[in-house]
Amino acid sequence: MASSHHGEHEMLPITWPFRAAGTVLVLATVWFCTGWGIRDLGPEERLAGHMPVFWSGLLLAVVLVVLGAIMNTARERRRLAKLEA
């Protein structure tokens, strides 16, 4: 585990937002491909919310990456402040 709240690993970068974003991207890609695969079965066949769910997944992944960057930047600033003190 790259991050911890105890001991010598306390100030390592947080990785869970980036792992969660990767998982969401994989799920969004599967949903996207499944939607087009079902649509290829015929004109009546549709996956409900095909594109809105895909775009929502992409947006969630971007939000998670930005959140992870903000959290790691704040953690780095705290680490540097501790070293200077």
PyMOL Python script that loads the backbone (N, CA, C, O; Angstrom):
from pymol import cmd

cmd.read_pdbstr("""\
ATOM      1  N   MET A   1       0.858  -1.172   0.000  1.00  0.00           N
ATOM      2  CA  MET A   1       0.000   0.000   0.000  1.00  0.00           C
ATOM      3  C   MET A   1       0.900   1.229   0.000  1.00  0.00           C
ATOM      4  O   MET A   1       1.841   1.309   0.790  1.00  0.00           O
ATOM      5  N   ALA A   2       0.626   2.159  -0.854  1.00  0.00           N
ATOM      6  CA  ALA A   2       1.478   3.333  -0.990  1.00  0.00           C
ATOM      7  C   ALA A   2       1.214   4.377   0.070  1.00  0.00           C
ATOM      8  O   ALA A   2       2.079   5.214   0.330  1.00  0.00           O
ATOM      9  N   SER A   3       0.082   4.357   0.674  1.00  0.00           N
ATOM     10  CA  SER A   3      -0.254   5.401   1.635  1.00  0.00           C
ATOM     11  C   SER A   3      -0.689   4.776   2.949  1.00  0.00           C
ATOM     12  O   SER A   3      -1.241   3.677   2.987  1.00  0.00           O
ATOM     13  N   SER A   4      -0.426   5.503   4.017  1.00  0.00           N
ATOM     14  CA  SER A   4      -0.801   5.018   5.334  1.00  0.00           C
ATOM     15  C   SER A   4      -1.016   6.216   6.236  1.00  0.00           C
ATOM     16  O   SER A   4      -0.562   7.320   5.936  1.00  0.00           O
ATOM     17  N   HIS A   5      -1.702   5.998   7.327  1.00  0.00           N
ATOM     18  CA  HIS A   5      -1.936   7.079   8.274  1.00  0.00           C
ATOM     19  C   HIS A   5      -1.062   6.929   9.507  1.00  0.00           C
ATOM     20  O   HIS A   5      -1.144   7.742  10.428  1.00  0.00           O
ATOM     21  N   HIS A   6      -0.231   5.905   9.536  1.00  0.00           N
ATOM     22  CA  HIS A   6       0.596   5.650  10.706  1.00  0.00           C
ATOM     23  C   HIS A   6       2.020   5.339  10.266  1.00  0.00           C
ATOM     24  O   HIS A   6       2.246   4.758   9.205  1.00  0.00           O
ATOM     25  N   GLY A   7       2.952   5.728  11.082  1.00  0.00           N
ATOM     26  CA  GLY A   7       4.331   5.327  10.873  1.00  0.00           C
ATOM     27  C   GLY A   7       5.045   6.123   9.801  1.00  0.00           C
ATOM     28  O   GLY A   7       4.678   7.250   9.469  1.00  0.00           O
ATOM     29  N   GLU A   8       6.091   5.484   9.269  1.00  0.00           N
ATOM     30  CA  GLU A   8       6.973   6.167   8.328  1.00  0.00           C
ATOM     31  C   GLU A   8       6.338   6.403   6.960  1.00  0.00           C
ATOM     32  O   GLU A   8       6.844   7.217   6.187  1.00  0.00           O
ATOM     33  N   HIS A   9       5.253   5.717   6.643  1.00  0.00           N
ATOM     34  CA  HIS A   9       4.604   5.860   5.336  1.00  0.00           C
ATOM     35  C   HIS A   9       3.481   6.894   5.352  1.00  0.00           C
ATOM     36  O   HIS A   9       2.709   6.984   4.397  1.00  0.00           O
ATOM     37  N   GLU A  10       3.387   7.655   6.400  1.00  0.00           N
ATOM     38  CA  GLU A  10       2.263   8.575   6.567  1.00  0.00           C
ATOM     39  C   GLU A  10       2.170   9.612   5.450  1.00  0.00           C
ATOM     40  O   GLU A  10       1.066   9.996   5.063  1.00  0.00           O
ATOM     41  N   MET A  11       3.288  10.066   4.933  1.00  0.00           N
ATOM     42  CA  MET A  11       3.249  11.160   3.967  1.00  0.00           C
ATOM     43  C   MET A  11       3.443  10.705   2.518  1.00  0.00           C
ATOM     44  O   MET A  11       3.710  11.536   1.649  1.00  0.00           O
ATOM     45  N   LEU A  12       3.317   9.426   2.245  1.00  0.00           N
ATOM     46  CA  LEU A  12       3.397   8.961   0.864  1.00  0.00           C
ATOM     47  C   LEU A  12       2.150   9.394   0.095  1.00  0.00           C
ATOM     48  O   LEU A  12       1.113   9.658   0.705  1.00  0.00           O
ATOM     49  N   PRO A  13       2.234   9.471  -1.230  1.00  0.00           N
ATOM     50  CA  PRO A  13       1.085   9.916  -2.017  1.00  0.00           C
ATOM     51  C   PRO A  13      -0.137   9.018  -1.835  1.00  0.00           C
ATOM     52  O   PRO A  13      -0.021   7.811  -1.625  1.00  0.00           O
ATOM     53  N   ILE A  14      -1.290   9.635  -1.921  1.00  0.00           N
ATOM     54  CA  ILE A  14      -2.559   8.911  -1.861  1.00  0.00           C
ATOM     55  C   ILE A  14      -2.840   8.354  -3.256  1.00  0.00           C
ATOM     56  O   ILE A  14      -2.735   9.076  -4.247  1.00  0.00           O
ATOM     57  N   THR A  15      -3.196   7.080  -3.332  1.00  0.00           N
ATOM     58  CA  THR A  15      -3.407   6.465  -4.643  1.00  0.00           C
ATOM     59  C   THR A  15      -4.844   6.053  -4.910  1.00  0.00           C
ATOM     60  O   THR A  15      -5.195   5.793  -6.061  1.00  0.00           O
ATOM     61  N   TRP A  16      -5.697   5.983  -3.876  1.00  0.00           N
ATOM     62  CA  TRP A  16      -7.037   5.435  -4.099  1.00  0.00           C
ATOM     63  C   TRP A  16      -7.868   6.226  -5.107  1.00  0.00           C
ATOM     64  O   TRP A  16      -8.632   5.603  -5.845  1.00  0.00           O
ATOM     65  N   PRO A  17      -7.773   7.574  -5.194  1.00  0.00           N
ATOM     66  CA  PRO A  17      -8.605   8.245  -6.205  1.00  0.00           C
ATOM     67  C   PRO A  17      -8.226   7.846  -7.631  1.00  0.00           C
ATOM     68  O   PRO A  17      -9.086   7.759  -8.508  1.00  0.00           O
ATOM     69  N   PHE A  18      -6.939   7.607  -7.855  1.00  0.00           N
ATOM     70  CA  PHE A  18      -6.491   7.243  -9.195  1.00  0.00           C
ATOM     71  C   PHE A  18      -6.872   5.802  -9.537  1.00  0.00           C
ATOM     72  O   PHE A  18      -7.215   5.505 -10.681  1.00  0.00           O
ATOM     73  N   ARG A  19      -6.812   4.917  -8.555  1.00  0.00           N
ATOM     74  CA  ARG A  19      -7.268   3.539  -8.784  1.00  0.00           C
ATOM     75  C   ARG A  19      -8.773   3.505  -9.019  1.00  0.00           C
ATOM     76  O   ARG A  19      -9.252   2.756  -9.870  1.00  0.00           O
ATOM     77  N   ALA A  20      -9.515   4.307  -8.273  1.00  0.00           N
ATOM     78  CA  ALA A  20     -10.970   4.369  -8.470  1.00  0.00           C
ATOM     79  C   ALA A  20     -11.299   4.937  -9.846  1.00  0.00           C
ATOM     80  O   ALA A  20     -12.217   4.460 -10.513  1.00  0.00           O
ATOM     81  N   ALA A  21     -10.549   5.961 -10.276  1.00  0.00           N
ATOM     82  CA  ALA A  21     -10.777   6.545 -11.606  1.00  0.00           C
ATOM     83  C   ALA A  21     -10.512   5.511 -12.696  1.00  0.00           C
ATOM     84  O   ALA A  21     -11.254   5.446 -13.675  1.00  0.00           O
ATOM     85  N   GLY A  22      -9.476   4.713 -12.540  1.00  0.00           N
ATOM     86  CA  GLY A  22      -9.191   3.660 -13.513  1.00  0.00           C
ATOM     87  C   GLY A  22     -10.303   2.627 -13.577  1.00  0.00           C
ATOM     88  O   GLY A  22     -10.679   2.173 -14.657  1.00  0.00           O
ATOM     89  N   THR A  23     -10.823   2.260 -12.419  1.00  0.00           N
ATOM     90  CA  THR A  23     -11.931   1.301 -12.375  1.00  0.00           C
ATOM     91  C   THR A  23     -13.171   1.873 -13.046  1.00  0.00           C
ATOM     92  O   THR A  23     -13.850   1.176 -13.800  1.00  0.00           O
ATOM     93  N   VAL A  24     -13.467   3.139 -12.774  1.00  0.00           N
ATOM     94  CA  VAL A  24     -14.630   3.789 -13.393  1.00  0.00           C
ATOM     95  C   VAL A  24     -14.445   3.868 -14.905  1.00  0.00           C
ATOM     96  O   VAL A  24     -15.403   3.661 -15.650  1.00  0.00           O
ATOM     97  N   LEU A  25     -13.233   4.164 -15.370  1.00  0.00           N
ATOM     98  CA  LEU A  25     -12.987   4.219 -16.816  1.00  0.00           C
ATOM     99  C   LEU A  25     -13.191   2.853 -17.471  1.00  0.00           C
ATOM    100  O   LEU A  25     -13.749   2.766 -18.566  1.00  0.00           O
ATOM    101  N   VAL A  26     -12.747   1.801 -16.814  1.00  0.00           N
ATOM    102  CA  VAL A  26     -12.956   0.455 -17.361  1.00  0.00           C
ATOM    103  C   VAL A  26     -14.448   0.148 -17.435  1.00  0.00           C
ATOM    104  O   VAL A  26     -14.930  -0.350 -18.453  1.00  0.00           O
ATOM    105  N   LEU A  27     -15.182   0.442 -16.361  1.00  0.00           N
ATOM    106  CA  LEU A  27     -16.627   0.184 -16.358  1.00  0.00           C
ATOM    107  C   LEU A  27     -17.352   1.026 -17.407  1.00  0.00           C
ATOM    108  O   LEU A  27     -18.270   0.534 -18.063  1.00  0.00           O
ATOM    109  N   ALA A  28     -16.951   2.288 -17.572  1.00  0.00           N
ATOM    110  CA  ALA A  28     -17.580   3.143 -18.587  1.00  0.00           C
ATOM    111  C   ALA A  28     -17.308   2.607 -19.990  1.00  0.00           C
ATOM    112  O   ALA A  28     -18.187   2.640 -20.851  1.00  0.00           O
ATOM    113  N   THR A  29     -16.101   2.117 -20.218  1.00  0.00           N
ATOM    114  CA  THR A  29     -15.767   1.555 -21.531  1.00  0.00           C
ATOM    115  C   THR A  29     -16.572   0.284 -21.801  1.00  0.00           C
ATOM    116  O   THR A  29     -17.051   0.078 -22.916  1.00  0.00           O
ATOM    117  N   VAL A  30     -16.718  -0.558 -20.794  1.00  0.00           N
ATOM    118  CA  VAL A  30     -17.533  -1.775 -20.948  1.00  0.00           C
ATOM    119  C   VAL A  30     -18.978  -1.400 -21.249  1.00  0.00           C
ATOM    120  O   VAL A  30     -19.599  -1.998 -22.128  1.00  0.00           O
ATOM    121  N   TRP A  31     -19.525  -0.414 -20.529  1.00  0.00           N
ATOM    122  CA  TRP A  31     -20.903   0.036 -20.758  1.00  0.00           C
ATOM    123  C   TRP A  31     -21.060   0.579 -22.180  1.00  0.00           C
ATOM    124  O   TRP A  31     -22.047   0.290 -22.855  1.00  0.00           O
ATOM    125  N   PHE A  32     -20.081   1.367 -22.627  1.00  0.00           N
ATOM    126  CA  PHE A  32     -20.107   1.952 -23.966  1.00  0.00           C
ATOM    127  C   PHE A  32     -20.123   0.852 -25.032  1.00  0.00           C
ATOM    128  O   PHE A  32     -20.946   0.874 -25.947  1.00  0.00           O
ATOM    129  N   CYS A  33     -19.212  -0.098 -24.903  1.00  0.00           N
ATOM    130  CA  CYS A  33     -19.136  -1.183 -25.890  1.00  0.00           C
ATOM    131  C   CYS A  33     -20.365  -2.081 -25.844  1.00  0.00           C
ATOM    132  O   CYS A  33     -20.844  -2.532 -26.885  1.00  0.00           O
ATOM    133  N   THR A  34     -20.875  -2.344 -24.646  1.00  0.00           N
ATOM    134  CA  THR A  34     -22.084  -3.157 -24.511  1.00  0.00           C
ATOM    135  C   THR A  34     -23.275  -2.465 -25.160  1.00  0.00           C
ATOM    136  O   THR A  34     -24.087  -3.110 -25.823  1.00  0.00           O
ATOM    137  N   GLY A  35     -23.378  -1.158 -24.970  1.00  0.00           N
ATOM    138  CA  GLY A  35     -24.480  -0.400 -25.571  1.00  0.00           C
ATOM    139  C   GLY A  35     -24.478  -0.481 -27.085  1.00  0.00           C
ATOM    140  O   GLY A  35     -25.524  -0.675 -27.704  1.00  0.00           O
ATOM    141  N   TRP A  36     -23.300  -0.333 -27.683  1.00  0.00           N
ATOM    142  CA  TRP A  36     -23.234  -0.424 -29.139  1.00  0.00           C
ATOM    143  C   TRP A  36     -23.440  -1.854 -29.614  1.00  0.00           C
ATOM    144  O   TRP A  36     -24.013  -2.076 -30.681  1.00  0.00           O
ATOM    145  N   GLY A  37     -22.980  -2.826 -28.835  1.00  0.00           N
ATOM    146  CA  GLY A  37     -23.205  -4.229 -29.194  1.00  0.00           C
ATOM    147  C   GLY A  37     -24.680  -4.587 -29.185  1.00  0.00           C
ATOM    148  O   GLY A  37     -25.153  -5.285 -30.082  1.00  0.00           O
ATOM    149  N   ILE A  38     -25.411  -4.119 -28.185  1.00  0.00           N
ATOM    150  CA  ILE A  38     -26.854  -4.372 -28.115  1.00  0.00           C
ATOM    151  C   ILE A  38     -27.571  -3.647 -29.244  1.00  0.00           C
ATOM    152  O   ILE A  38     -28.512  -4.184 -29.828  1.00  0.00           O
ATOM    153  N   ARG A  39     -27.138  -2.441 -29.552  1.00  0.00           N
ATOM    154  CA  ARG A  39     -27.764  -1.677 -30.636  1.00  0.00           C
ATOM    155  C   ARG A  39     -27.577  -2.382 -31.980  1.00  0.00           C
ATOM    156  O   ARG A  39     -28.430  -2.269 -32.860  1.00  0.00           O
ATOM    157  N   ASP A  40     -26.470  -3.106 -32.146  1.00  0.00           N
ATOM    158  CA  ASP A  40     -26.225  -3.839 -33.391  1.00  0.00           C
ATOM    159  C   ASP A  40     -27.156  -5.036 -33.567  1.00  0.00           C
ATOM    160  O   ASP A  40     -27.270  -5.568 -34.672  1.00  0.00           O
ATOM    161  N   LEU A  41     -27.831  -5.471 -32.487  1.00  0.00           N
ATOM    162  CA  LEU A  41     -28.746  -6.608 -32.592  1.00  0.00           C
ATOM    163  C   LEU A  41     -29.990  -6.273 -33.404  1.00  0.00           C
ATOM    164  O   LEU A  41     -30.594  -7.159 -34.008  1.00  0.00           O
ATOM    165  N   GLY A  42     -30.367  -5.029 -33.421  1.00  0.00           N
ATOM    166  CA  GLY A  42     -31.547  -4.637 -34.184  1.00  0.00           C
ATOM    167  C   GLY A  42     -31.996  -3.246 -33.795  1.00  0.00           C
ATOM    168  O   GLY A  42     -31.552  -2.703 -32.783  1.00  0.00           O
ATOM    169  N   PRO A  43     -32.886  -2.660 -34.604  1.00  0.00           N
ATOM    170  CA  PRO A  43     -33.311  -1.281 -34.338  1.00  0.00           C
ATOM    171  C   PRO A  43     -34.151  -1.138 -33.069  1.00  0.00           C
ATOM    172  O   PRO A  43     -34.224  -0.047 -32.504  1.00  0.00           O
ATOM    173  N   GLU A  44     -34.785  -2.223 -32.610  1.00  0.00           N
ATOM    174  CA  GLU A  44     -35.626  -2.129 -31.412  1.00  0.00           C
ATOM    175  C   GLU A  44     -34.820  -2.303 -30.126  1.00  0.00           C
ATOM    176  O   GLU A  44     -35.261  -1.903 -29.048  1.00  0.00           O
ATOM    177  N   GLU A  45     -33.652  -2.894 -30.246  1.00  0.00           N
ATOM    178  CA  GLU A  45     -32.837  -3.196 -29.062  1.00  0.00           C
ATOM    179  C   GLU A  45     -32.036  -1.967 -28.645  1.00  0.00           C
ATOM    180  O   GLU A  45     -31.305  -1.389 -29.449  1.00  0.00           O
ATOM    181  N   ARG A  46     -32.180  -1.576 -27.393  1.00  0.00           N
ATOM    182  CA  ARG A  46     -31.442  -0.421 -26.857  1.00  0.00           C
ATOM    183  C   ARG A  46     -31.031  -0.700 -25.418  1.00  0.00           C
ATOM    184  O   ARG A  46     -31.747  -1.380 -24.683  1.00  0.00           O
ATOM    185  N   LEU A  47     -29.901  -0.185 -25.027  1.00  0.00           N
ATOM    186  CA  LEU A  47     -29.463  -0.215 -23.635  1.00  0.00           C
ATOM    187  C   LEU A  47     -29.869   1.122 -23.026  1.00  0.00           C
ATOM    188  O   LEU A  47     -29.437   2.182 -23.479  1.00  0.00           O
ATOM    189  N   ALA A  48     -30.701   1.057 -22.001  1.00  0.00           N
ATOM    190  CA  ALA A  48     -31.233   2.287 -21.398  1.00  0.00           C
ATOM    191  C   ALA A  48     -30.096   3.156 -20.864  1.00  0.00           C
ATOM    192  O   ALA A  48     -29.227   2.682 -20.133  1.00  0.00           O
ATOM    193  N   GLY A  49     -30.118   4.418 -21.237  1.00  0.00           N
ATOM    194  CA  GLY A  49     -29.123   5.366 -20.747  1.00  0.00           C
ATOM    195  C   GLY A  49     -27.720   5.078 -21.242  1.00  0.00           C
ATOM    196  O   GLY A  49     -26.747   5.312 -20.525  1.00  0.00           O
ATOM    197  N   HIS A  50     -27.606   4.578 -22.451  1.00  0.00           N
ATOM    198  CA  HIS A  50     -26.314   4.174 -22.993  1.00  0.00           C
ATOM    199  C   HIS A  50     -25.292   5.305 -22.933  1.00  0.00           C
ATOM    200  O   HIS A  50     -24.281   5.172 -22.243  1.00  0.00           O
ATOM    201  N   MET A  51     -25.519   6.390 -23.621  1.00  0.00           N
ATOM    202  CA  MET A  51     -24.536   7.474 -23.671  1.00  0.00           C
ATOM    203  C   MET A  51     -24.504   8.330 -22.401  1.00  0.00           C
ATOM    204  O   MET A  51     -23.411   8.710 -21.983  1.00  0.00           O
ATOM    205  N   PRO A  52     -25.635   8.657 -21.761  1.00  0.00           N
ATOM    206  CA  PRO A  52     -25.539   9.448 -20.520  1.00  0.00           C
ATOM    207  C   PRO A  52     -24.737   8.748 -19.416  1.00  0.00           C
ATOM    208  O   PRO A  52     -23.992   9.399 -18.684  1.00  0.00           O
ATOM    209  N   VAL A  53     -24.888   7.437 -19.297  1.00  0.00           N
ATOM    210  CA  VAL A  53     -24.117   6.707 -18.281  1.00  0.00           C
ATOM    211  C   VAL A  53     -22.633   6.723 -18.643  1.00  0.00           C
ATOM    212  O   VAL A  53     -21.782   6.871 -17.765  1.00  0.00           O
ATOM    213  N   PHE A  54     -22.322   6.575 -19.916  1.00  0.00           N
ATOM    214  CA  PHE A  54     -20.928   6.619 -20.364  1.00  0.00           C
ATOM    215  C   PHE A  54     -20.302   7.975 -20.059  1.00  0.00           C
ATOM    216  O   PHE A  54     -19.209   8.041 -19.496  1.00  0.00           O
ATOM    217  N   TRP A  55     -20.986   9.057 -20.426  1.00  0.00           N
ATOM    218  CA  TRP A  55     -20.435  10.400 -20.170  1.00  0.00           C
ATOM    219  C   TRP A  55     -20.334  10.676 -18.676  1.00  0.00           C
ATOM    220  O   TRP A  55     -19.391  11.330 -18.231  1.00  0.00           O
ATOM    221  N   SER A  56     -21.285  10.191 -17.904  1.00  0.00           N
ATOM    222  CA  SER A  56     -21.220  10.365 -16.444  1.00  0.00           C
ATOM    223  C   SER A  56     -20.013   9.631 -15.865  1.00  0.00           C
ATOM    224  O   SER A  56     -19.353  10.136 -14.957  1.00  0.00           O
ATOM    225  N   GLY A  57     -19.729   8.457 -16.381  1.00  0.00           N
ATOM    226  CA  GLY A  57     -18.548   7.714 -15.935  1.00  0.00           C
ATOM    227  C   GLY A  57     -17.261   8.448 -16.248  1.00  0.00           C
ATOM    228  O   GLY A  57     -16.350   8.499 -15.421  1.00  0.00           O
ATOM    229  N   LEU A  58     -17.182   9.018 -17.445  1.00  0.00           N
ATOM    230  CA  LEU A  58     -15.994   9.800 -17.799  1.00  0.00           C
ATOM    231  C   LEU A  58     -15.843  11.016 -16.894  1.00  0.00           C
ATOM    232  O   LEU A  58     -14.741  11.328 -16.442  1.00  0.00           O
ATOM    233  N   LEU A  59     -16.945  11.698 -16.633  1.00  0.00           N
ATOM    234  CA  LEU A  59     -16.903  12.868 -15.756  1.00  0.00           C
ATOM    235  C   LEU A  59     -16.478  12.479 -14.342  1.00  0.00           C
ATOM    236  O   LEU A  59     -15.674  13.176 -13.722  1.00  0.00           O
ATOM    237  N   LEU A  60     -17.010  11.379 -13.831  1.00  0.00           N
ATOM    238  CA  LEU A  60     -16.630  10.910 -12.500  1.00  0.00           C
ATOM    239  C   LEU A  60     -15.137  10.586 -12.437  1.00  0.00           C
ATOM    240  O   LEU A  60     -14.480  10.892 -11.443  1.00  0.00           O
ATOM    241  N   ALA A  61     -14.603   9.974 -13.483  1.00  0.00           N
ATOM    242  CA  ALA A  61     -13.173   9.654 -13.512  1.00  0.00           C
ATOM    243  C   ALA A  61     -12.329  10.926 -13.475  1.00  0.00           C
ATOM    244  O   ALA A  61     -11.321  10.980 -12.769  1.00  0.00           O
ATOM    245  N   VAL A  62     -12.730  11.940 -14.226  1.00  0.00           N
ATOM    246  CA  VAL A  62     -11.994  13.212 -14.216  1.00  0.00           C
ATOM    247  C   VAL A  62     -12.046  13.846 -12.832  1.00  0.00           C
ATOM    248  O   VAL A  62     -11.035  14.346 -12.340  1.00  0.00           O
ATOM    249  N   VAL A  63     -13.212  13.827 -12.205  1.00  0.00           N
ATOM    250  CA  VAL A  63     -13.360  14.396 -10.857  1.00  0.00           C
ATOM    251  C   VAL A  63     -12.460  13.654  -9.869  1.00  0.00           C
ATOM    252  O   VAL A  63     -11.827  14.284  -9.022  1.00  0.00           O
ATOM    253  N   LEU A  64     -12.396  12.337  -9.964  1.00  0.00           N
ATOM    254  CA  LEU A  64     -11.545  11.564  -9.064  1.00  0.00           C
ATOM    255  C   LEU A  64     -10.064  11.882  -9.263  1.00  0.00           C
ATOM    256  O   LEU A  64      -9.314  11.965  -8.291  1.00  0.00           O
ATOM    257  N   VAL A  65      -9.643  12.057 -10.499  1.00  0.00           N
ATOM    258  CA  VAL A  65      -8.242  12.401 -10.762  1.00  0.00           C
ATOM    259  C   VAL A  65      -7.914  13.782 -10.204  1.00  0.00           C
ATOM    260  O   VAL A  65      -6.861  13.968  -9.593  1.00  0.00           O
ATOM    261  N   VAL A  66      -8.802  14.747 -10.407  1.00  0.00           N
ATOM    262  CA  VAL A  66      -8.575  16.095  -9.868  1.00  0.00           C
ATOM    263  C   VAL A  66      -8.561  16.053  -8.344  1.00  0.00           C
ATOM    264  O   VAL A  66      -7.721  16.699  -7.718  1.00  0.00           O
ATOM    265  N   LEU A  67      -9.477  15.304  -7.740  1.00  0.00           N
ATOM    266  CA  LEU A  67      -9.503  15.160  -6.285  1.00  0.00           C
ATOM    267  C   LEU A  67      -8.197  14.557  -5.773  1.00  0.00           C
ATOM    268  O   LEU A  67      -7.642  15.032  -4.782  1.00  0.00           O
ATOM    269  N   GLY A  68      -7.712  13.535  -6.430  1.00  0.00           N
ATOM    270  CA  GLY A  68      -6.445  12.922  -6.031  1.00  0.00           C
ATOM    271  C   GLY A  68      -5.281  13.883  -6.149  1.00  0.00           C
ATOM    272  O   GLY A  68      -4.404  13.907  -5.286  1.00  0.00           O
ATOM    273  N   ALA A  69      -5.266  14.679  -7.211  1.00  0.00           N
ATOM    274  CA  ALA A  69      -4.192  15.661  -7.377  1.00  0.00           C
ATOM    275  C   ALA A  69      -4.237  16.715  -6.274  1.00  0.00           C
ATOM    276  O   ALA A  69      -3.198  17.094  -5.734  1.00  0.00           O
ATOM    277  N   ILE A  70      -5.426  17.184  -5.942  1.00  0.00           N
ATOM    278  CA  ILE A  70      -5.566  18.185  -4.874  1.00  0.00           C
ATOM    279  C   ILE A  70      -5.131  17.600  -3.536  1.00  0.00           C
ATOM    280  O   ILE A  70      -4.415  18.249  -2.774  1.00  0.00           O
ATOM    281  N   MET A  71      -5.561  16.379  -3.251  1.00  0.00           N
ATOM    282  CA  MET A  71      -5.199  15.745  -1.978  1.00  0.00           C
ATOM    283  C   MET A  71      -3.691  15.531  -1.874  1.00  0.00           C
ATOM    284  O   MET A  71      -3.108  15.762  -0.814  1.00  0.00           O
ATOM    285  N   ASN A  72      -3.059  15.096  -2.952  1.00  0.00           N
ATOM    286  CA  ASN A  72      -1.615  14.869  -2.920  1.00  0.00           C
ATOM    287  C   ASN A  72      -0.837  16.174  -2.833  1.00  0.00           C
ATOM    288  O   ASN A  72       0.208  16.227  -2.183  1.00  0.00           O
ATOM    289  N   THR A  73      -1.331  17.227  -3.479  1.00  0.00           N
ATOM    290  CA  THR A  73      -0.676  18.533  -3.373  1.00  0.00           C
ATOM    291  C   THR A  73      -0.747  19.051  -1.946  1.00  0.00           C
ATOM    292  O   THR A  73       0.242  19.559  -1.417  1.00  0.00           O
ATOM    293  N   ALA A  74      -1.904  18.926  -1.323  1.00  0.00           N
ATOM    294  CA  ALA A  74      -2.050  19.369   0.070  1.00  0.00           C
ATOM    295  C   ALA A  74      -1.155  18.547   0.991  1.00  0.00           C
ATOM    296  O   ALA A  74      -0.530  19.093   1.899  1.00  0.00           O
ATOM    297  N   ARG A  75      -1.091  17.256   0.765  1.00  0.00           N
ATOM    298  CA  ARG A  75      -0.242  16.391   1.592  1.00  0.00           C
ATOM    299  C   ARG A  75       1.235  16.750   1.411  1.00  0.00           C
ATOM    300  O   ARG A  75       1.992  16.759   2.382  1.00  0.00           O
ATOM    301  N   GLU A  76       1.641  17.041   0.195  1.00  0.00           N
ATOM    302  CA  GLU A  76       3.034  17.424  -0.068  1.00  0.00           C
ATOM    303  C   GLU A  76       3.377  18.740   0.624  1.00  0.00           C
ATOM    304  O   GLU A  76       4.465  18.883   1.182  1.00  0.00           O
ATOM    305  N   ARG A  77       2.464  19.694   0.590  1.00  0.00           N
ATOM    306  CA  ARG A  77       2.706  20.973   1.272  1.00  0.00           C
ATOM    307  C   ARG A  77       2.845  20.775   2.775  1.00  0.00           C
ATOM    308  O   ARG A  77       3.701  21.395   3.406  1.00  0.00           O
ATOM    309  N   ARG A  78       2.008  19.915   3.355  1.00  0.00           N
ATOM    310  CA  ARG A  78       2.127  19.629   4.794  1.00  0.00           C
ATOM    311  C   ARG A  78       3.452  18.948   5.106  1.00  0.00           C
ATOM    312  O   ARG A  78       4.083  19.242   6.122  1.00  0.00           O
ATOM    313  N   ARG A  79       3.869  18.045   4.238  1.00  0.00           N
ATOM    314  CA  ARG A  79       5.134  17.346   4.445  1.00  0.00           C
ATOM    315  C   ARG A  79       6.302  18.318   4.405  1.00  0.00           C
ATOM    316  O   ARG A  79       7.201  18.245   5.243  1.00  0.00           O
ATOM    317  N   LEU A  80       6.293  19.229   3.436  1.00  0.00           N
ATOM    318  CA  LEU A  80       7.364  20.222   3.339  1.00  0.00           C
ATOM    319  C   LEU A  80       7.354  21.171   4.528  1.00  0.00           C
ATOM    320  O   LEU A  80       8.412  21.574   5.010  1.00  0.00           O
ATOM    321  N   ALA A  81       6.172  21.529   5.003  1.00  0.00           N
ATOM    322  CA  ALA A  81       6.082  22.408   6.173  1.00  0.00           C
ATOM    323  C   ALA A  81       6.657  21.719   7.409  1.00  0.00           C
ATOM    324  O   ALA A  81       7.304  22.368   8.231  1.00  0.00           O
ATOM    325  N   LYS A  82       6.430  20.415   7.548  1.00  0.00           N
ATOM    326  CA  LYS A  82       6.997  19.670   8.678  1.00  0.00           C
ATOM    327  C   LYS A  82       8.519  19.613   8.594  1.00  0.00           C
ATOM    328  O   LYS A  82       9.207  19.705   9.611  1.00  0.00           O
ATOM    329  N   LEU A  83       9.043  19.461   7.374  1.00  0.00           N
ATOM    330  CA  LEU A  83      10.491  19.386   7.209  1.00  0.00           C
ATOM    331  C   LEU A  83      11.166  20.719   7.511  1.00  0.00           C
ATOM    332  O   LEU A  83      12.277  20.746   8.042  1.00  0.00           O
ATOM    333  N   GLU A  84      10.504  21.819   7.177  1.00  0.00           N
ATOM    334  CA  GLU A  84      11.070  23.150   7.411  1.00  0.00           C
ATOM    335  C   GLU A  84      11.003  23.550   8.874  1.00  0.00           C
ATOM    336  O   GLU A  84      11.804  24.366   9.330  1.00  0.00           O
ATOM    337  N   ALA A  85      10.068  22.990   9.609  1.00  0.00           N
ATOM    338  CA  ALA A  85       9.892  23.384  11.023  1.00  0.00           C
ATOM    339  C   ALA A  85      10.923  22.767  11.930  1.00  0.00           C
ATOM    340  O   ALA A  85      10.904  23.004  13.137  1.00  0.00           O
TER     341      ALA A  85
END
""", "prot")
cmd.dss("prot")
cmd.show_as("cartoon", "prot")
cmd.util.cbc("prot")
cmd.orient("prot")
